[in-house]
Amino acid sequence: MAALDRRAMMAGGLAITAAGCGAAPEAREPASPPDRPRRVVSLNPCLDVILVQVADRSQIAALSHYAREDYGSTIAELARTLPFTYETAEEVIALRPDLVLTGRHSSLATRNALDRLGIPAALFGVPETVEQSLEQVREVARLVGHPDRGEALVRRIEAALAAAAPKPGTPPLSALVFMPGGFASGPGTLMDEMMRRAGLRNAAADYGLRRTMNVPLERVLADPPEILLSGEPYPGAPSWAERVMEHPALARVAGDMQRAVFPERLLFCGGPVLIQTAAALTRAREAALAGREGGRRA
């Protein structure tokens, strides 16, 4: 699957509406215990990650099949202990859900079938800021009847972001996060904000990127970032990003650039994944600063 398609498929977000009706979910009152859904199906891996944190295990009727992938999911081990679907209408309907969580890139045919049958569903868009991502956490928790767990998770995420912030007065380091297919997230994206919060300046802006676009290797060679982050190796054939990272031309700028691993599973989702994203960006920043200090002493 192309990187952008995969990113869209895995994205969740703030723009939530009840499927098949125009009522904004913000207008509903928090669910009382008797109204908690008993069989929740998630069709989106970013919503999966939130759902397992805020719902009772007994409430989870199924997750998406993406949640079980080691390289793409932060909850793969847990997800493999839970039921899953491939997002078909037949599978979902057979589970008799009383709530379905979907993303804007979930199967339209499945969403339409749920609408026709009157099965309650919530449609989530793509968060482009940390605040939108936190609101998504709150909304999922509210929908499953556990708003207190949503607030607790939000506090954990906010604490991780605070811990990732650099010391006051620390100048930002330029960094580039390579995505599969050689893409990078430019200004106005959730990743861009996470980099700024971790004391990094997104080099994608230097290369003229808007939103999420391909990064030509020539631009990286001409103006290398101080930190270049890319994913872990896949079994079998290397990805485009891996081939770029191993390109002989990069050896010419190796002395000007710190390389770091940024697992693919951290690229696509917000919510609780932001805790691990913040930690990975902080490790890369601290390693680069230590390397710079070591070079000065040498």
N, C-alpha and C positions, 0 to 999 in steps of 0.2 A: 504494500500500500504506500503511496506517495506520502512524504512527510506531512504536507499540508493536509491531506485527506485524513491521515491518522490523527493529526492534532485536532482537527475539527471533530472527528468521531469521538475522541476521548475528552473533549472539552465539556464542562458544565458551566453554570453561570447564574447571574442575578436575575435576568429577565424571566420571571416565572409567571405562567398563567395556567389556570386549570384547563386541561384539554377539553375542547368542545364547548366552552362557555367563555364569556367575556369578563367574568368577575375577577378582579385582581386578588391574589391570595392574601395580600397584606390586609384586606378588609375582613378576613375571617378572625374569629377569636381563637386563641390557642386551644388545642384539643384537650378535653378533660379525659381522665383515665378510661371511662367507659367508651369514649369515642375513638380511642387509639386504633389505628388499623392493625389488623391481626395478620394479614398476608400482604407483604410489600415486595414488589418486584422492581428491581432497578435494571434499566437497559443501557446505562452509561457508566463507564469505569470510574469517572471522576465522582459521580454520585455514589457509586459502590463504596469508595473510600470513606466518604462521610457517613453513609448509612451504617456501616459496621461499627462506627464509633458512637453513634447516638441512638441506635435502635436496640431493642432486646434481640438476642439471637433468634428467639422463637417467632419474632415478627418477620424475619427475612425469608420470603418464599423463594427468591432466586436473585442472583447477581448477574451481571453480563459475563460473557465468556472471556472478555478481555482481562477481567480481574484475575484470571488464573495464570497469566503469562509472566514468567519470571523477569523478562527484560522490560516489560511494559508496565508492570503493576507493583506498587509498594505493599500490596496485601496478598500476594499470590499464594503464600502458604496457607493463610486463613481462608482465602477464597476457595481453595480446593477442598475444603471441608464443608462447603455450602452448595446448595443446588445452583444451577446456572442455566441460561438459555442462549440461543443464537439469535434472539430478537425476533423470531417469527411470531406472527399473531397466534398461530395454533398452539405453540408452546406456552405463551403467556396466558391465553384464555384457559388452557387446561389447568393452570395453577390456581385458578379461582381467586385472583388478587382483589383486595379492596382498596389498593393504591398502587399505581405504577409511576415510577420516576423515569422521565425520558429527557433526552437532550434534543437540541434542534437538528442534529444529524442522526438521530435514531430513525429507524425505518418508518417512512411516511405511511406505508401500507398498514403496518402494525398500529400506528397511532390512529389512523382512520378507523380501523376495526374496533379499537377500544372505544372510540367516540360513538360509533354506531351502536355498540352494545351497552353504552352507559357505564363503562368501567371507569372509576375515578382515576384521573391521571394528572400529573403536574409536569409542565414543560419548562426546562431550564435553558437559558442561553449561555453565552461565553463570558466569564468574568475577565475584565481587562484591568482591574485594579485590585489591590489587596482588600480594600473595603468592600468591594462587590463580592469578593470571594468569601469574606467573613459573613456577609449577609446571606450568602448561599448556605453556609453551614447552619446559620440560625433558622433559615426557612425549612431545610430538610428536617432538622430536629423538631420544629414546630409541627410539621406535617405528620410525623410519626408519633407525636404526642409526648416528646421529651425535650421541651425547650430548655430545661435546666442543663441537660447534657450539652446542648448546643452552646450555651453560654460558657460552660466549663471548657469546651474545646476551643472556643474563641480565645479565652484567656490563655490557654496553653500556646496557641499560635502567636498571640501578641507577645508573650514572654520570650518565645524563640526569636521573634523579630527584634525585640529589644536587645537580646543577648548578642545578636549578629551585628548590631550597629558598631561602627568603628569608634575609636576614641575621638572626642571632639578635637578638631584641628587637624586630623589625619587627612592628607590629600588623597583623593580617590585614585585608584589604579585603573588603567584602561583594560578592558577584558572583552572577549568575544566567546559566546557559547555556541558551538557548532551543533546543529540538529541533524538528524538523518537526512540525507539528500543534499547536504551542504547548505541548509538554510540557517538563518539566525533571526532572532526577534529584535525588531527595531524599536524606536520610541513609541510610547503609547500602548505598550503591551504589559501584561502581568510580569513577564520575565524581566523586562526593562526596569520596572519598579523594584523588583526583588534585588536586582543587581545594585541599584542606587542605594537601597536600604542597607546593603552589605558593604558599602564603601567602594563600589566598583563603578566605573564610567563605561557605559555600553559603547564599545568601539563600532558597533553596527551603524551608529549615527555618523561616524567619520567616513564610512564607505557609502553614504547616501541612501541607506536602507530606510524604507518606510514600512512600518508594520513588520510582517514576516516575509523575508525575501531570500533569494540565493546570494551567497557571498562568493564573488570571484576570487580564486586563489591569488591572482595577480595583485589585487588590492591588499590582501593580507601581507604579501611579500613586500610591497611598496611601503606599507605603513603598519608594521606588526603591532598588535596589542601587547601590553605587558603580561597579560595572562590569556592563554588559549585553552579553553575547556572543551572536551568532547566526550562522547559516551564510551562505555565499556565495549571491548571486542565481542562480536557475535560468534557463535560456533559456525564454522564453514567459511564462506566467502566474506571478506571484509566489506563493510559498508563504505559508501562514498566518503563520509566524514573521516572514517579510519584511514582510507587511502590518502586523503589530503594530509592528515596528521603525519603520515609516514613519507610524504613526498620529499625527495632529495632536496628540492629547492628550499624547503623550510630549514634545512641545516644551516643555510647562510644567515638566518636571523635567529638561530636557536639561542644565541647569547643574549638577545634582547627580549626574550619571551619565556615566561614560565608556563609549562604545560601542566594541566590538571585533569583529573577524571570527573566528569559530570554525568552520572548514570541517566540513560534515556528515560527511565521510569519517573524522573523528576521533572521532565520537560513539559508535560501536557496538562497537569492538574494543579488546582489550587487547594483550598481547604487544608486538611491536616498534612498534605504533602509539602506545604510551605515550610513546615518545621524542618524537614530533611533538606529542602532546597536552601534554606537559610544557612544550615550547618555546612553544606557542601561549598557554598560560595564563600563562607567565612574561612574554611580550611584553605581554599585556594588563595584567598587574599593574604592570610597569615604566612603561608608557604612562600608566596612571592615577596612579601616584606622581609622575611628571614633570609631569603636568597639575596635580596638587594643589600641587606646589612652585611651578610657574609662577603659579598663582592667588594664592599667598601673597605672592610678590614683587610682583605687580601691585597 
